[in-house]
Amino acid sequence: MMQTIRHIYLGATATILALTAGSAMAAESGKVLKIQSNYENVLPVAVEDRVMIKKFAQRSGDRQISASQAKSAALRSRPGSKFVNIQMSGNGTYRVRLQQKNGRIVDVYVDARTGRVKN
């Protein structure tokens, strides 16, 4: 869901940049554009997207990532490791136990709300 919102926001930003660049190129070539700042019509959409993102973040503040998402985040943080097990701790953190290539067992802590690796 967050990736979709990010794509919408990036698309609106790209549109604004493209319209601005087009205006600048036309001005350089000596031609006068008769368009009344089209990028201003796009700007409220980008502002609305920011508001939607803030509302989504407030609503999803108590949501948690799944155990498989926490596992993926932990494996990305320790390339070459093998998954051993996962456990939810009481403070909103997943403890993912991994085995490194040298045989050492390490615990990786992943925030259950954001999916960020804590250590």
MMTF fields as JSON, N, C-alpha, C and O atoms, coordinates in Angstrom:
{
  "mmtfVersion": "1.0.0",
  "mmtfProducer": "UNKNOWN",
  "numBonds": 475,
  "numAtoms": 476,
  "numGroups": 119,
  "numChains": 1,
  "numModels": 1,
  "chainsPerModel": [1],
  "groupsPerChain": [119],
  "chainIdList": ["A"],
  "bondAtomList": [4, 2, 8, 6, 12, 10, 16, 14, 20, 18, 24, 22, 28, 26, 32, 30, 36, 34, 40, 38, 44, 42, 48, 46, 52, 50, 56, 54, 60, 58, 64, 62, 68, 66, 72, 70, 76, 74, 80, 78, 84, 82, 88, 86, 92, 90, 96, 94, 100, 98, 104, 102, 108, 106, 112, 110, 116, 114, 120, 118, 124, 122, 128, 126, 132, 130, 136, 134, 140, 138, 144, 142, 148, 146, 152, 150, 156, 154, 160, 158, 164, 162, 168, 166, 172, 170, 176, 174, 180, 178, 184, 182, 188, 186, 192, 190, 196, 194, 200, 198, 204, 202, 208, 206, 212, 210, 216, 214, 220, 218, 224, 222, 228, 226, 232, 230, 236, 234, 240, 238, 244, 242, 248, 246, 252, 250, 256, 254, 260, 258, 264, 262, 268, 266, 272, 270, 276, 274, 280, 278, 284, 282, 288, 286, 292, 290, 296, 294, 300, 298, 304, 302, 308, 306, 312, 310, 316, 314, 320, 318, 324, 322, 328, 326, 332, 330, 336, 334, 340, 338, 344, 342, 348, 346, 352, 350, 356, 354, 360, 358, 364, 362, 368, 366, 372, 370, 376, 374, 380, 378, 384, 382, 388, 386, 392, 390, 396, 394, 400, 398, 404, 402, 408, 406, 412, 410, 416, 414, 420, 418, 424, 422, 428, 426, 432, 430, 436, 434, 440, 438, 444, 442, 448, 446, 452, 450, 456, 454, 460, 458, 464, 462, 468, 466, 472, 470],
  "bondOrderList": [1, 1, 1, 1, 1, 1, 1, 1, 1, 1, 1, 1, 1, 1, 1, 1, 1, 1, 1, 1, 1, 1, 1, 1, 1, 1, 1, 1, 1, 1, 1, 1, 1, 1, 1, 1, 1, 1, 1, 1, 1, 1, 1, 1, 1, 1, 1, 1, 1, 1, 1, 1, 1, 1, 1, 1, 1, 1, 1, 1, 1, 1, 1, 1, 1, 1, 1, 1, 1, 1, 1, 1, 1, 1, 1, 1, 1, 1, 1, 1, 1, 1, 1, 1, 1, 1, 1, 1, 1, 1, 1, 1, 1, 1, 1, 1, 1, 1, 1, 1, 1, 1, 1, 1, 1, 1, 1, 1, 1, 1, 1, 1, 1, 1, 1, 1, 1, 1],
  "groupList": [{"groupName": "MET", "atomNameList": ["N", "CA", "C", "O"], "elementList": ["N", "C", "C", "O"], "formalChargeList": [0, 0, 0, 0], "bondAtomList": [1, 0, 2, 1, 3, 2], "bondOrderList": [1, 1, 2], "singleLetterCode": "M", "chemCompType": "L-PEPTIDE LINKING"}, {"groupName": "GLN", "atomNameList": ["N", "CA", "C", "O"], "elementList": ["N", "C", "C", "O"], "formalChargeList": [0, 0, 0, 0], "bondAtomList": [1, 0, 2, 1, 3, 2], "bondOrderList": [1, 1, 2], "singleLetterCode": "Q", "chemCompType": "L-PEPTIDE LINKING"}, {"groupName": "THR", "atomNameList": ["N", "CA", "C", "O"], "elementList": ["N", "C", "C", "O"], "formalChargeList": [0, 0, 0, 0], "bondAtomList": [1, 0, 2, 1, 3, 2], "bondOrderList": [1, 1, 2], "singleLetterCode": "T", "chemCompType": "L-PEPTIDE LINKING"}, {"groupName": "ILE", "atomNameList": ["N", "CA", "C", "O"], "elementList": ["N", "C", "C", "O"], "formalChargeList": [0, 0, 0, 0], "bondAtomList": [1, 0, 2, 1, 3, 2], "bondOrderList": [1, 1, 2], "singleLetterCode": "I", "chemCompType": "L-PEPTIDE LINKING"}, {"groupName": "ARG", "atomNameList": ["N", "CA", "C", "O"], "elementList": ["N", "C", "C", "O"], "formalChargeList": [0, 0, 0, 0], "bondAtomList": [1, 0, 2, 1, 3, 2], "bondOrderList": [1, 1, 2], "singleLetterCode": "R", "chemCompType": "L-PEPTIDE LINKING"}, {"groupName": "HIS", "atomNameList": ["N", "CA", "C", "O"], "elementList": ["N", "C", "C", "O"], "formalChargeList": [0, 0, 0, 0], "bondAtomList": [1, 0, 2, 1, 3, 2], "bondOrderList": [1, 1, 2], "singleLetterCode": "H", "chemCompType": "L-PEPTIDE LINKING"}, {"groupName": "TYR", "atomNameList": ["N", "CA", "C", "O"], "elementList": ["N", "C", "C", "O"], "formalChargeList": [0, 0, 0, 0], "bondAtomList": [1, 0, 2, 1, 3, 2], "bondOrderList": [1, 1, 2], "singleLetterCode": "Y", "chemCompType": "L-PEPTIDE LINKING"}, {"groupName": "LEU", "atomNameList": ["N", "CA", "C", "O"], "elementList": ["N", "C", "C", "O"], "formalChargeList": [0, 0, 0, 0], "bondAtomList": [1, 0, 2, 1, 3, 2], "bondOrderList": [1, 1, 2], "singleLetterCode": "L", "chemCompType": "L-PEPTIDE LINKING"}, {"groupName": "GLY", "atomNameList": ["N", "CA", "C", "O"], "elementList": ["N", "C", "C", "O"], "formalChargeList": [0, 0, 0, 0], "bondAtomList": [1, 0, 2, 1, 3, 2], "bondOrderList": [1, 1, 2], "singleLetterCode": "G", "chemCompType": "PEPTIDE LINKING"}, {"groupName": "ALA", "atomNameList": ["N", "CA", "C", "O"], "elementList": ["N", "C", "C", "O"], "formalChargeList": [0, 0, 0, 0], "bondAtomList": [1, 0, 2, 1, 3, 2], "bondOrderList": [1, 1, 2], "singleLetterCode": "A", "chemCompType": "L-PEPTIDE LINKING"}, {"groupName": "SER", "atomNameList": ["N", "CA", "C", "O"], "elementList": ["N", "C", "C", "O"], "formalChargeList": [0, 0, 0, 0], "bondAtomList": [1, 0, 2, 1, 3, 2], "bondOrderList": [1, 1, 2], "singleLetterCode": "S", "chemCompType": "L-PEPTIDE LINKING"}, {"groupName": "GLU", "atomNameList": ["N", "CA", "C", "O"], "elementList": ["N", "C", "C", "O"], "formalChargeList": [0, 0, 0, 0], "bondAtomList": [1, 0, 2, 1, 3, 2], "bondOrderList": [1, 1, 2], "singleLetterCode": "E", "chemCompType": "L-PEPTIDE LINKING"}, {"groupName": "LYS", "atomNameList": ["N", "CA", "C", "O"], "elementList": ["N", "C", "C", "O"], "formalChargeList": [0, 0, 0, 0], "bondAtomList": [1, 0, 2, 1, 3, 2], "bondOrderList": [1, 1, 2], "singleLetterCode": "K", "chemCompType": "L-PEPTIDE LINKING"}, {"groupName": "VAL", "atomNameList": ["N", "CA", "C", "O"], "elementList": ["N", "C", "C", "O"], "formalChargeList": [0, 0, 0, 0], "bondAtomList": [1, 0, 2, 1, 3, 2], "bondOrderList": [1, 1, 2], "singleLetterCode": "V", "chemCompType": "L-PEPTIDE LINKING"}, {"groupName": "ASN", "atomNameList": ["N", "CA", "C", "O"], "elementList": ["N", "C", "C", "O"], "formalChargeList": [0, 0, 0, 0], "bondAtomList": [1, 0, 2, 1, 3, 2], "bondOrderList": [1, 1, 2], "singleLetterCode": "N", "chemCompType": "L-PEPTIDE LINKING"}, {"groupName": "PRO", "atomNameList": ["N", "CA", "C", "O"], "elementList": ["N", "C", "C", "O"], "formalChargeList": [0, 0, 0, 0], "bondAtomList": [1, 0, 2, 1, 3, 2], "bondOrderList": [1, 1, 2], "singleLetterCode": "P", "chemCompType": "L-PEPTIDE LINKING"}, {"groupName": "ASP", "atomNameList": ["N", "CA", "C", "O"], "elementList": ["N", "C", "C", "O"], "formalChargeList": [0, 0, 0, 0], "bondAtomList": [1, 0, 2, 1, 3, 2], "bondOrderList": [1, 1, 2], "singleLetterCode": "D", "chemCompType": "L-PEPTIDE LINKING"}, {"groupName": "PHE", "atomNameList": ["N", "CA", "C", "O"], "elementList": ["N", "C", "C", "O"], "formalChargeList": [0, 0, 0, 0], "bondAtomList": [1, 0, 2, 1, 3, 2], "bondOrderList": [1, 1, 2], "singleLetterCode": "F", "chemCompType": "L-PEPTIDE LINKING"}],
  "groupTypeList": [0, 0, 1, 2, 3, 4, 5, 3, 6, 7, 8, 9, 2, 9, 2, 3, 7, 9, 7, 2, 9, 8, 10, 9, 0, 9, 9, 11, 10, 8, 12, 13, 7, 12, 3, 1, 10, 14, 6, 11, 14, 13, 7, 15, 13, 9, 13, 11, 16, 4, 13, 0, 3, 12, 12, 17, 9, 1, 4, 10, 8, 16, 4, 1, 3, 10, 9, 10, 1, 9, 12, 10, 9, 9, 7, 4, 10, 4, 15, 8, 10, 12, 17, 13, 14, 3, 1, 0, 10, 8, 14, 8, 2, 6, 4, 13, 4, 7, 1, 1, 12, 14, 8, 4, 3, 13, 16, 13, 6, 13, 16, 9, 4, 2, 8, 4, 13, 12, 14],
  "groupIdList": [1, 2, 3, 4, 5, 6, 7, 8, 9, 10, 11, 12, 13, 14, 15, 16, 17, 18, 19, 20, 21, 22, 23, 24, 25, 26, 27, 28, 29, 30, 31, 32, 33, 34, 35, 36, 37, 38, 39, 40, 41, 42, 43, 44, 45, 46, 47, 48, 49, 50, 51, 52, 53, 54, 55, 56, 57, 58, 59, 60, 61, 62, 63, 64, 65, 66, 67, 68, 69, 70, 71, 72, 73, 74, 75, 76, 77, 78, 79, 80, 81, 82, 83, 84, 85, 86, 87, 88, 89, 90, 91, 92, 93, 94, 95, 96, 97, 98, 99, 100, 101, 102, 103, 104, 105, 106, 107, 108, 109, 110, 111, 112, 113, 114, 115, 116, 117, 118, 119],
  "secStructList": [7, 2, 2, 2, 2, 2, 2, 2, 2, 2, 2, 2, 2, 2, 2, 2, 2, 2, 2, 2, 2, 2, 2, 2, 2, 2, 2, 2, 6, 6, 7, 7, 7, 7, 7, 7, 7, 2, 2, 2, 2, 2, 2, 2, 2, 2, 2, 2, 2, 2, 2, 2, 2, 2, 2, 2, 2, 2, 2, 4, 4, 4, 7, 7, 7, 7, 2, 2, 2, 2, 2, 2, 2, 2, 2, 2, 2, 1, 6, 6, 7, 3, 3, 3, 3, 3, 3, 3, 3, 6, 6, 6, 3, 3, 3, 3, 3, 3, 3, 7, 6, 6, 1, 7, 3, 3, 3, 3, 3, 3, 3, 6, 6, 6, 7, 7, 5, 7, 7],
  "xCoordList": [0.828, 0.0, 0.871, 0.626, 1.901, 2.766, 3.527, 3.806, 3.862, 4.566, 3.667, 4.152, 2.37, 1.425, 1.337, 1.337, 1.263, 1.201, 2.476, 2.433, 3.619, 4.896, 4.918, 5.433, 4.367, 4.343, 3.46, 3.809, 2.328, 1.438, 2.151, 2.105, 2.803, 3.498, 4.632, 4.812, 5.394, 6.489, 5.966, 6.582, 4.837, 4.246, 3.819, 4.03, 3.209, 2.802, 4.022, 4.017, 5.057, 6.286, 6.927, 7.39, 6.96, 7.533, 6.74, 7.317, 5.427, 4.588, 4.905, 5.013, 5.053, 5.391, 6.735, 6.873, 7.717, 9.044, 9.007, 9.674, 8.247, 8.162, 7.506, 7.962, 6.461, 5.793, 6.69, 6.724, 7.409, 8.322, 9.453, 9.818, 10.005, 11.085, 10.591, 11.313, 9.38, 8.813, 8.643, 8.883, 8.228, 8.087, 9.44, 9.566, 10.454, 11.795, 12.368, 13.015, 12.142, 12.66, 11.983, 12.634, 10.7, 9.985, 10.456, 10.568, 10.733, 11.209, 12.593, 12.896, 13.438, 14.775, 14.721, 15.544, 13.778, 13.71, 13.087, 13.01, 12.647, 12.095, 10.6, 10.002, 9.988, 8.552, 7.863, 8.336, 6.757, 5.99, 4.854, 4.078, 4.774, 3.703, 2.44, 2.497, 1.318, 0.036, -0.646, -1.798, 0.07, -0.49, -0.373, 0.682, -1.453, -1.443, -0.977, -1.791, 0.284, 0.935, 0.153, -0.495, 0.232, -0.429, 0.078, -0.666, 1.342, 1.88, 1.17, 1.192, 0.539, -0.221, -1.466, -1.931, -2.003, -3.156, -2.775, -3.618, -1.536, -1.069, -0.675, -0.798, -0.205, 0.293, -0.72, -0.333, -1.997, -2.937, -3.065, -3.329, -2.885, -2.941, -1.807, -2.003, -0.617, 0.522, 0.282, 0.65, -0.325, -0.628, -1.662, -1.547, -2.673, -3.675, -3.036, -3.425, -2.058, -1.356, -0.63, -0.628, -0.012, 0.686, -0.293, 0.017, -1.469, -2.489, -2.943, -3.123, -3.128, -3.533, -2.468, -2.786, -1.205, -0.114, -0.125, 0.051, -0.331, -0.372, -1.547, -1.401, -2.712, -3.883, -3.646, -4.028, -3.014, -2.717, -1.76, -1.931, -0.763, 0.208, -0.466, -0.123, -1.422, -2.135, -3.002, -3.044, -3.696, -4.567, -3.775, -4.193, -2.622, -1.857, -0.814, 0.067, -0.891, 0.078, 0.108, 1.16, -1.022, -1.057, -0.95, -0.996, -0.81, -0.67, 0.719, 1.668, 0.813, 2.087, 2.433, 1.558, 3.719, 4.152, 4.001, 3.922, 3.962, 3.826, 5.18, 6.225, 5.136, 6.369, 7.247, 8.473, 6.63, 7.425, 8.113, 9.217, 7.462, 8.095, 9.273, 10.303, 9.123, 10.221, 11.377, 12.541, 11.06, 12.079, 12.855, 14.083, 12.15, 12.799, 13.716, 14.824, 13.25, 14.072, 15.345, 16.422, 15.22, 16.388, 17.371, 18.579, 16.874, 17.762, 18.459, 19.606, 17.78, 18.416, 19.539, 20.544, 19.361, 20.387, 21.617, 22.69, 21.493, 22.609, 22.685, 22.234, 23.251, 23.317, 24.089, 25.107, 23.608, 24.266, 23.86, 24.285, 23.037, 22.599, 21.422, 20.73, 21.208, 20.068, 19.101, 19.51, 17.835, 16.787, 16.695, 16.709, 16.601, 16.43, 15.016, 14.265, 14.639, 13.266, 12.953, 13.821, 11.693, 11.245, 10.311, 9.577, 10.362, 9.528, 9.136, 9.943, 7.899, 7.43, 7.711, 7.283, 8.432, 8.663, 7.579, 6.858, 7.467, 6.367, 6.419, 5.411, 7.538, 7.667, 7.53, 8.12, 6.774, 6.53, 7.721, 7.967, 8.449, 9.643, 9.648, 9.305, 10.04, 10.267, 11.741, 12.628, 11.985, 13.349, 13.525, 12.887, 14.384, 14.63, 16.001, 17.001, 16.045, 17.301, 17.825, 17.127, 19.079, 19.719, 21.03, 21.659, 21.423, 22.716, 23.596, 23.255, 24.742, 25.665, 26.454, 26.399, 27.189, 27.964, 28.988, 29.276, 29.539, 30.553, 29.941, 30.67, 28.618, 27.932, 27.433, 26.695, 27.817, 27.413, 25.924, 25.426, 25.226, 23.805, 23.708, 24.314, 22.936, 22.746, 21.255, 20.448, 20.915, 19.535, 19.449, 20.249, 18.472, 18.224, 16.851, 15.876, 16.774, 15.521, 14.925, 15.594, 13.653, 12.951, 11.733, 10.933, 11.584, 10.445, 9.165, 9.084, 8.175, 6.944, 6.049, 5.185, 6.222, 5.376, 6.0, 5.317, 7.305, 7.948, 8.664, 8.849, 9.078, 9.838, 11.319, 12.052, 11.767, 13.183, 13.962, 13.484, 15.171, 16.058, 16.653, 17.191, 16.555, 17.004, 18.491, 19.097, 19.079, 20.51, 21.272, 22.486],
  "yCoordList": [-1.189, 0.0, 1.25, 2.194, 1.242, 2.408, 2.612, 3.745, 1.513, 1.613, 2.258, 3.025, 1.965, 2.573, 4.069, 4.849, 4.477, 5.897, 6.585, 7.699, 5.919, 6.489, 6.669, 7.674, 5.708, 5.803, 6.965, 7.683, 7.156, 8.27, 9.589, 10.496, 9.692, 10.926, 11.204, 12.343, 10.176, 10.36, 10.728, 11.525, 10.153, 10.488, 11.942, 12.611, 12.43, 13.836, 14.747, 15.777, 14.37, 15.162, 15.182, 16.229, 14.032, 13.963, 14.827, 15.461, 14.848, 15.679, 17.149, 17.901, 17.558, 18.956, 19.309, 20.359, 18.443, 18.708, 18.748, 19.584, 17.867, 17.84, 19.112, 19.67, 19.567, 20.788, 22.001, 22.889, 22.036, 23.149, 23.152, 24.205, 21.977, 21.866, 22.252, 22.9, 21.863, 22.214, 23.717, 24.267, 24.383, 25.839, 26.506, 27.478, 25.978, 26.549, 26.364, 27.27, 25.203, 24.94, 25.84, 26.328, 26.056, 26.916, 28.356, 29.065, 28.797, 30.153, 30.334, 31.399, 29.309, 29.382, 29.481, 30.164, 28.818, 28.821, 30.104, 30.287, 30.983, 32.257, 32.221, 33.26, 31.08, 30.98, 31.289, 30.906, 31.975, 32.315, 31.306, 31.095, 30.703, 29.748, 30.479, 31.42, 30.054, 30.631, 29.82, 30.085, 28.819, 27.97, 28.708, 29.252, 28.724, 29.405, 28.45, 27.77, 28.397, 27.595, 26.33, 26.252, 25.36, 24.073, 23.365, 22.617, 23.591, 22.901, 23.303, 22.548, 24.479, 24.875, 24.008, 23.788, 23.52, 22.642, 21.265, 20.564, 20.878, 19.579, 19.666, 18.687, 20.831, 20.99, 20.619, 19.945, 21.011, 20.584, 19.067, 18.555, 18.348, 16.893, 16.374, 15.472, 16.949, 16.525, 16.85, 16.062, 17.99, 18.361, 17.4, 16.98, 17.053, 16.091, 14.731, 14.039, 14.35, 13.084, 13.115, 12.125, 14.247, 14.35, 14.198, 13.55, 14.791, 14.669, 13.217, 12.712, 12.545, 11.134, 10.278, 9.353, 10.585, 9.819, 10.003, 9.037, 11.238, 11.486, 10.757, 10.174, 10.786, 10.091, 8.592, 7.924, 8.057, 6.628, 6.258, 5.227, 7.09, 6.805, 6.822, 6.019, 7.731, 7.788, 6.547, 5.974, 6.128, 4.96, 3.686, 2.792, 3.602, 2.365, 2.381, 1.522, 3.335, 3.432, 2.202, 1.858, 1.528, 0.338, -0.954, -2.041, -0.855, -2.05, -2.637, -1.946, -3.905, -4.586, -5.271, -5.638, -5.431, -6.199, -7.676, -8.046, -8.498, -9.933, -10.527, -9.899, -11.737, -12.424, -12.687, -12.615, -12.989, -13.252, -11.982, -12.046, -10.819, -9.56, -9.258, -8.757, -9.563, -9.367, -10.302, -9.909, -11.532, -12.499, -11.983, -12.063, -11.458, -10.931, -9.764, -9.67, -8.866, -7.71, -8.162, -7.619, -9.156, -9.659, -10.327, -10.123, -11.119, -11.791, -10.79, -11.008, -9.691, -8.648, -7.969, -7.561, -7.85, -7.17, -8.035, -7.505, -9.333, -10.269, -11.207, -12.35, -10.732, -11.552, -12.846, -12.851, -13.925, -15.221, -16.024, -17.168, -15.435, -16.143, -17.047, -16.871, -18.021, -18.939, -18.675, -18.409, -18.75, -18.531, -19.722, -20.875, -19.424, -20.472, -20.42, -21.386, -19.291, -19.13, -17.66, -16.793, -17.408, -16.042, -16.082, -17.046, -14.999, -14.93, -13.477, -12.571, -13.26, -11.906, -11.621, -12.366, -10.539, -10.172, -9.19, -8.649, -8.964, -8.171, -6.688, -6.001, -6.178, -4.731, -4.325, -3.329, -5.068, -4.705, -4.963, -4.216, -6.007, -6.337, -7.829, -8.668, -8.135, -9.517, -9.839, -9.048, -10.989, -11.479, -12.574, -13.623, -12.331, -13.291, -13.897, -13.181, -15.187, -15.899, -16.427, -17.137, -16.065, -16.461, -17.18, -16.962, -18.03, -18.694, -18.168, -18.273, -17.597, -17.059, -18.179, -19.328, -17.838, -18.835, -19.548, -20.726, -18.832, -19.429, -20.278, -20.803, -20.418, -21.249, -20.488, -21.04, -19.248, -18.439, -18.095, -17.755, -18.187, -17.825, -16.37, -15.983, -15.574, -14.163, -13.87, -14.452, -12.96, -12.479, -11.116, -10.224, -10.962, -9.694, -9.225, -9.971, -7.992, -7.449, -6.522, -5.62, -6.76, -6.008, -5.352, -6.023, -4.049, -3.328, -3.838, -3.91, -4.189, -4.804, -3.79, -4.188, -2.519, -1.502, -1.022, -0.921, -0.723, -0.122, -1.124, -0.877, -2.257, -3.231, -2.918, -3.559, -1.956, -1.588, -2.496, -2.878, -2.833, -3.646, -2.741, -1.677, -3.166, -2.345, -2.496, -1.579, -3.613, -3.78, -4.23, -4.421],
  "zCoordList": [0.0, 0.0, 0.0, -0.752, 0.864, 0.949, -0.352, -0.745, -1.019, -2.287, -3.335, -4.167, -3.311, -4.238, -3.997, -4.95, -2.75, -2.419, -2.873, -3.396, -2.674, -3.097, -4.607, -5.097, -5.359, -6.814, -7.259, -8.197, -6.602, -6.945, -6.693, -7.524, -5.556, -5.207, -6.19, -6.621, -6.546, -7.491, -8.878, -9.586, -9.261, -10.555, -10.63, -11.641, -9.54, -9.503, -9.535, -10.209, -8.811, -8.801, -10.179, -10.631, -10.852, -12.195, -13.173, -14.056, -13.016, -13.881, -13.688, -14.657, -12.441, -12.157, -12.78, -13.409, -12.609, -13.166, -14.686, -15.297, -15.299, -16.759, -17.29, -18.288, -16.647, -17.084, -16.902, -17.753, -15.8, -15.553, -16.578, -17.099, -16.867, -17.845, -19.236, -19.994, -19.569, -20.868, -21.023, -22.098, -19.945, -19.971, -20.156, -20.902, -19.47, -19.566, -20.965, -21.489, -21.576, -22.918, -23.947, -24.871, -23.793, -24.722, -24.583, -25.583, -23.364, -23.142, -23.75, -24.289, -23.672, -24.247, -25.765, -26.375, -26.363, -27.818, -28.359, -29.574, -27.484, -27.917, -28.154, -28.433, -28.055, -28.238, -26.92, -25.851, -27.012, -25.819, -25.686, -26.618, -24.537, -24.299, -23.877, -23.085, -24.395, -24.026, -22.932, -22.587, -22.378, -21.333, -20.005, -19.678, -19.252, -17.963, -16.881, -16.257, -16.664, -15.611, -15.253, -14.209, -16.136, -15.912, -14.674, -14.039, -14.317, -13.154, -11.872, -10.9, -11.844, -10.656, -10.495, -9.376, -11.602, -11.521, -10.989, -10.429, -11.155, -10.68, -9.208, -8.471, -8.781, -7.423, -6.351, -5.396, -6.439, -5.402, -5.289, -4.202, -6.379, -6.321, -5.45, -4.635, -5.624, -4.818, -3.343, -2.472, -3.056, -1.679, -1.099, 0.053, -1.898, -1.445, -1.168, -0.227, -1.987, -1.754, -0.421, 0.311, -0.101, 1.179, 2.331, 3.33, 2.198, 3.236, 3.358, 4.466, 2.22, 2.244, 2.911, 3.658, 2.643, 3.254, 4.762, 5.504, 5.228, 6.674, 7.317, 8.391, 6.669, 7.213, 7.249, 8.21, 6.205, 6.17, 7.298, 7.949, 7.525, 8.583, 9.954, 10.822, 10.156, 11.433, 11.617, 12.706, 10.556, 10.65, 10.844, 11.579, 10.18, 10.229, 11.336, 11.358, 12.251, 13.329, 14.206, 14.744, 14.364, 15.211, 14.406, 14.982, 13.099, 12.267, 12.435, 12.806, 12.158, 12.276, 10.967, 10.183, 10.752, 9.591, 9.934, 11.105, 8.923, 9.16, 9.541, 9.367, 10.059, 10.441, 9.217, 9.305, 8.086, 6.883, 6.384, 5.842, 6.567, 6.193, 7.113, 6.663, 8.406, 9.357, 9.012, 9.094, 8.629, 8.236, 7.03, 7.002, 6.04, 4.838, 5.164, 4.635, 6.044, 6.428, 7.132, 6.886, 8.007, 8.735, 7.783, 7.901, 6.848, 5.895, 4.981, 4.588, 4.636, 3.83, 4.604, 4.023, 5.924, 6.722, 6.946, 7.233, 6.824, 7.018, 5.81, 5.886, 4.698, 3.486, 3.722, 4.415, 3.152, 3.262, 4.481, 4.64, 5.351, 6.553, 6.239, 5.236, 7.116, 6.986, 8.13, 9.26, 7.824, 8.809, 9.761, 9.332, 11.071, 12.075, 12.631, 12.498, 13.261, 13.746, 13.988, 13.892, 14.303, 14.564, 15.764, 15.978, 16.542, 17.737, 17.959, 17.753, 18.378, 18.672, 20.14, 21.022, 20.391, 21.788, 22.218, 21.38, 23.505, 24.04, 23.733, 23.897, 23.301, 23.093, 21.628, 21.208, 20.858, 19.463, 18.564, 17.618, 18.855, 18.097, 17.764, 18.597, 16.541, 16.167, 16.447, 16.128, 17.037, 17.17, 16.132, 16.213, 15.164, 14.09, 14.348, 14.413, 14.492, 14.751, 13.427, 12.703, 13.12, 11.869, 12.162, 13.197, 11.243, 11.341, 10.214, 9.036, 10.602, 9.613, 8.959, 9.397, 7.908, 7.162, 8.041, 7.832, 9.027, 9.895, 11.012, 11.854, 11.029, 12.016, 13.227, 14.043, 13.355, 14.502, 14.407, 13.334, 15.532, 15.599, 16.064, 17.063, 15.322, 15.688, 15.766, 15.042, 16.657, 16.76, 16.099, 16.381, 15.218, 14.553, 15.018, 14.934, 15.506, 16.007, 14.958, 14.453, 14.638, 13.605, 14.23, 14.883, 14.036, 14.575, 13.916, 12.689, 14.718, 14.193, 13.489, 12.708, 13.731, 13.07, 11.771, 10.752, 11.801, 10.64, 9.768, 8.577, 10.329, 9.565, 9.497, 8.744, 10.26, 10.255, 11.186, 12.253, 10.761, 11.581, 12.651, 12.344, 13.906, 15.028, 15.335, 15.889, 14.993, 15.295, 14.079, 14.147]
}
